[in-house]
């Protein structure tokens, strides 16, 4: 084997492996997209739907809870909430589960109701 062939060998191996890696990545992305489009916390239109998604993917719930809080606090005439720490996802979900009267509410309204009840500024 000549020195030129030795220099080209790594590049050849990379080019041979690239199509297989691209196909595997493409299949992985398609599978992930299909799963997330079906059951995302952002698509939940009611607290009850949101809680169903939370049972399947708690991480998605945390992101939606944070987004809902920021959206509601940015609204005119918003009620302040006072949290002692940043660990609020589990108490909010527990509060929503315990208050069936919130289940028919729009998701962000229910989440904000939980925050106002759990973390009032006194």
C-alpha positions as CSV (number, residue, x, y, z in Angstrom):
1,X,0.0,0.0,0.0
2,X,1.4,3.4,-0.9
3,X,1.5,6.4,1.3
4,X,-1.2,8.0,-0.8
5,X,-3.5,5.1,-0.2
6,X,-2.8,5.3,3.5
7,X,-3.8,9.0,3.5
8,X,-7.0,8.3,1.6
9,X,-8.1,5.2,3.7
10,X,-9.8,7.2,6.5
11,X,-11.7,9.3,4.1
12,X,-12.8,6.3,2.1
13,X,-14.1,4.6,5.3
14,X,-16.0,7.7,6.3
15,X,-17.6,8.0,2.9
16,X,-18.6,4.4,2.9
17,X,-20.2,4.7,6.4
18,X,-22.0,8.0,5.8
19,X,-25.0,6.7,3.8
20,X,-25.8,4.0,6.4
21,X,-25.5,6.5,9.3
22,X,-27.7,9.0,7.5
23,X,-30.3,6.4,6.8
24,X,-30.3,5.3,10.5
25,X,-30.5,8.9,11.7
26,X,-33.4,9.6,9.3
27,X,-35.3,6.6,10.5
28,X,-34.7,7.7,14.1
29,X,-35.9,11.2,13.5
30,X,-39.1,10.0,11.7
31,X,-39.9,7.7,14.7
32,X,-39.3,10.5,17.2
33,X,-41.4,13.0,15.3
34,X,-44.3,10.6,14.9
35,X,-44.4,9.9,18.6
36,X,-44.1,13.6,19.7
37,X,-46.7,14.9,17.2
38,X,-49.3,12.5,18.7
39,X,-48.8,13.2,22.3
40,X,-47.3,16.6,23.2
41,X,-48.1,18.7,26.2
42,X,-48.2,21.8,23.9
43,X,-51.0,20.3,21.9
44,X,-53.2,19.6,24.9
45,X,-56.2,21.9,24.8
46,X,-57.5,21.0,28.3
47,X,-55.9,20.2,31.7
48,X,-57.3,16.7,31.4
49,X,-55.5,16.1,28.1
50,X,-52.4,17.7,29.6
51,X,-52.4,15.3,32.5
52,X,-52.8,12.4,30.2
53,X,-49.6,13.5,28.3
54,X,-47.8,14.1,31.7
55,X,-48.4,10.4,32.6
56,X,-46.5,9.4,29.5
57,X,-43.7,12.1,29.4
58,X,-43.1,14.1,32.5
59,X,-40.2,16.1,30.9
60,X,-42.6,17.5,28.3
61,X,-44.9,18.6,31.1
62,X,-42.2,20.5,32.8
63,X,-41.6,22.6,29.7
64,X,-45.3,23.3,29.2
65,X,-45.7,24.3,32.8
66,X,-42.8,26.8,32.6
67,X,-44.1,28.2,29.3
68,X,-47.7,28.5,30.7
69,X,-46.4,30.4,33.7
70,X,-44.3,32.8,31.6
71,X,-47.2,33.4,29.2
72,X,-49.7,34.1,32.0
73,X,-47.3,36.3,34.0
74,X,-46.7,38.4,30.9
75,X,-50.5,39.1,30.5
76,X,-52.1,42.4,31.6
77,X,-53.5,42.3,35.2
78,X,-51.5,39.1,36.0
79,X,-51.4,37.9,39.6
80,X,-47.9,37.5,40.9
81,X,-46.8,34.2,42.3
82,X,-44.0,33.7,44.8
83,X,-42.0,30.5,44.7
84,X,-39.3,29.6,47.1
85,X,-37.4,27.4,44.7
86,X,-37.5,26.2,41.1
87,X,-39.0,22.7,41.9
88,X,-42.6,23.4,41.0
89,X,-43.5,20.9,38.3
90,X,-44.5,18.0,40.6
91,X,-46.6,20.1,43.0
92,X,-48.4,21.8,40.0
93,X,-49.2,18.4,38.4
94,X,-50.3,17.0,41.8
95,X,-52.6,20.0,42.3
96,X,-54.2,19.7,38.9
97,X,-54.8,15.9,39.5
98,X,-56.4,16.7,42.8
99,X,-58.7,19.5,41.4
100,X,-61.0,17.8,38.9
101,X,-62.8,21.1,38.5
102,X,-59.7,22.3,36.6
103,X,-59.7,19.4,34.1
104,X,-62.0,21.1,31.6
105,X,-60.1,24.4,31.7
106,X,-57.7,25.4,28.9
107,X,-54.3,24.0,29.8
108,X,-52.5,27.3,30.5
109,X,-55.4,28.6,32.6
110,X,-55.4,25.5,34.8
111,X,-51.7,25.6,35.2
112,X,-51.8,29.2,36.2
113,X,-54.6,28.5,38.7
114,X,-52.4,25.9,40.3
115,X,-49.6,28.3,40.6
116,X,-51.8,31.0,42.1
117,X,-53.2,28.5,44.6
118,X,-49.8,26.9,45.5
119,X,-47.6,30.0,45.5
120,X,-49.5,33.1,46.6
121,X,-47.5,36.2,47.5
122,X,-48.4,36.9,51.1
